[in-house]
Amino acid sequence: MKPANFLLRFWAMVRHTKKIFLARTTPRYVKVILGLGLLYCISPLDFIPEWVPVLGLMDDLALAAMLIAWANSFDAPEDEESRREGHAGAHQA
């Protein structure tokens, strides 16, 4: 896989995770887990401190990757913009 394709796919997964987090229909427990995971990743207090070479950063990156992958297992609700585009396309046909 080319690096550009990987970055585009990763960015799409991050955007999907954001949609899941902000959606009104997302269960509260999902939002809590995603929020706490984000706080852990940005918090200076870790199980493995950042100053430990390699492992200090890897625990944060691994947790972020797991949370993004987990959030992408949920279906995002249809947003307003895509609904409008779908209706506009139906009226033009």
DRENDO-1510 file (C-alpha; in Angstrom, 1 decimal, always signed):
<recs>
REC; n; res; u; v; w
REC; 1; MET; +0.0; +0.0; +0.0 .
REC; 2; LYS; +1.4; +3.4; -1.0 .
REC; 3; PRO; +2.0; +5.9; +1.9 .
REC; 4; ALA; -0.4; +8.4; +0.4 .
REC; 5; ASN; -3.2; +5.7; +0.3 .
REC; 6; PHE; -2.5; +4.8; +3.9 .
REC; 7; LEU; -2.7; +8.4; +5.0 .
REC; 8; LEU; -5.9; +9.0; +3.2 .
REC; 9; ARG; -7.5; +5.8; +4.6 .
REC; 10; PHE; -6.2; +6.7; +8.1 .
REC; 11; TRP; -7.7; +10.2; +7.8 .
REC; 12; ALA; -11.0; +8.8; +6.7 .
REC; 13; MET; -11.0; +6.5; +9.7 .
REC; 14; VAL; -10.3; +9.4; +12.0 .
REC; 15; ARG; -13.1; +11.5; +10.5 .
REC; 16; HIS; -15.5; +8.5; +10.9 .
REC; 17; THR; -14.5; +8.2; +14.5 .
REC; 18; LYS; -15.3; +11.9; +15.0 .
REC; 19; LYS; -18.7; +11.4; +13.4 .
REC; 20; ILE; -19.4; +8.4; +15.7 .
REC; 21; PHE; -18.4; +10.5; +18.7 .
REC; 22; LEU; -20.5; +13.5; +17.8 .
REC; 23; ALA; -23.6; +11.6; +16.6 .
REC; 24; ARG; -26.7; +11.8; +18.8 .
REC; 25; THR; -27.6; +8.2; +18.1 .
REC; 26; THR; -24.3; +6.8; +19.4 .
REC; 27; PRO; -24.7; +5.0; +22.7 .
REC; 28; ARG; -23.3; +6.9; +25.7 .
REC; 29; TYR; -20.9; +4.1; +26.7 .
REC; 30; VAL; -19.2; +4.4; +23.3 .
REC; 31; LYS; -18.8; +8.1; +23.8 .
REC; 32; VAL; -17.4; +7.7; +27.3 .
REC; 33; ILE; -14.9; +5.0; +26.2 .
REC; 34; LEU; -13.7; +7.2; +23.2 .
REC; 35; GLY; -13.5; +10.3; +25.4 .
REC; 36; LEU; -11.6; +8.6; +28.2 .
REC; 37; GLY; -9.2; +7.0; +25.6 .
REC; 38; LEU; -8.5; +10.4; +24.1 .
REC; 39; LEU; -7.9; +11.9; +27.5 .
REC; 40; TYR; -5.5; +9.0; +28.3 .
REC; 41; CYS; -3.6; +9.6; +25.0 .
REC; 42; ILE; -3.1; +13.3; +25.6 .
REC; 43; SER; -2.6; +13.0; +29.4 .
REC; 44; PRO; +1.0; +13.3; +30.8 .
REC; 45; LEU; +0.1; +10.5; +33.3 .
REC; 46; ASP; +0.5; +7.1; +31.7 .
REC; 47; PHE; +1.1; +3.5; +32.7 .
REC; 48; ILE; +4.3; +3.7; +30.7 .
REC; 49; PRO; +5.8; +7.3; +31.0 .
REC; 50; GLU; +6.6; +9.1; +27.8 .
REC; 51; TRP; +10.3; +9.4; +28.7 .
REC; 52; VAL; +10.7; +5.6; +28.4 .
REC; 53; PRO; +12.2; +5.1; +24.9 .
REC; 54; VAL; +9.8; +3.7; +22.3 .
REC; 55; LEU; +7.4; +2.1; +24.8 .
REC; 56; GLY; +6.4; +5.4; +26.3 .
REC; 57; LEU; +4.8; +6.6; +23.0 .
REC; 58; MET; +3.8; +3.1; +21.8 .
REC; 59; ASP; +1.1; +2.6; +24.5 .
REC; 60; ASP; -0.6; +5.8; +23.5 .
REC; 61; LEU; -0.4; +5.0; +19.7 .
REC; 62; ALA; -1.7; +1.5; +20.3 .
REC; 63; LEU; -4.6; +2.7; +22.3 .
REC; 64; ALA; -5.5; +5.4; +19.7 .
REC; 65; ALA; -5.3; +2.8; +16.9 .
REC; 66; MET; -7.6; +0.4; +18.9 .
REC; 67; LEU; -10.1; +3.1; +19.6 .
REC; 68; ILE; -10.2; +4.3; +16.0 .
REC; 69; ALA; -10.6; +0.7; +14.7 .
REC; 70; TRP; -13.3; +0.0; +17.3 .
REC; 71; ALA; -15.2; +3.2; +16.4 .
REC; 72; ASN; -15.0; +2.3; +12.7 .
REC; 73; SER; -17.0; -0.9; +13.5 .
REC; 74; PHE; -20.0; +1.3; +14.1 .
REC; 75; ASP; -22.2; +2.7; +11.3 .
REC; 76; ALA; -22.1; +6.5; +11.2 .
REC; 77; PRO; -25.5; +8.2; +10.9 .
REC; 78; GLU; -26.2; +9.9; +7.6 .
REC; 79; ASP; -25.2; +13.5; +7.9 .
REC; 80; GLU; -27.1; +16.5; +6.7 .
REC; 81; GLU; -24.8; +17.2; +3.8 .
REC; 82; SER; -25.0; +13.7; +2.3 .
REC; 83; ARG; -28.8; +13.7; +2.8 .
REC; 84; ARG; -29.1; +16.9; +0.8 .
REC; 85; GLU; -26.9; +15.6; -2.0 .
REC; 86; GLY; -28.9; +12.4; -2.2 .
REC; 87; HIS; -32.2; +14.4; -2.4 .
REC; 88; ALA; -30.8; +16.8; -4.9 .
REC; 89; GLY; -29.6; +13.9; -7.1 .
REC; 90; ALA; -33.0; +12.3; -6.9 .
REC; 91; HIS; -34.8; +15.5; -8.0 .
REC; 92; GLN; -32.4; +16.0; -10.9 .
REC; 93; ALA; -32.9; +12.5; -12.4 .
</recs>
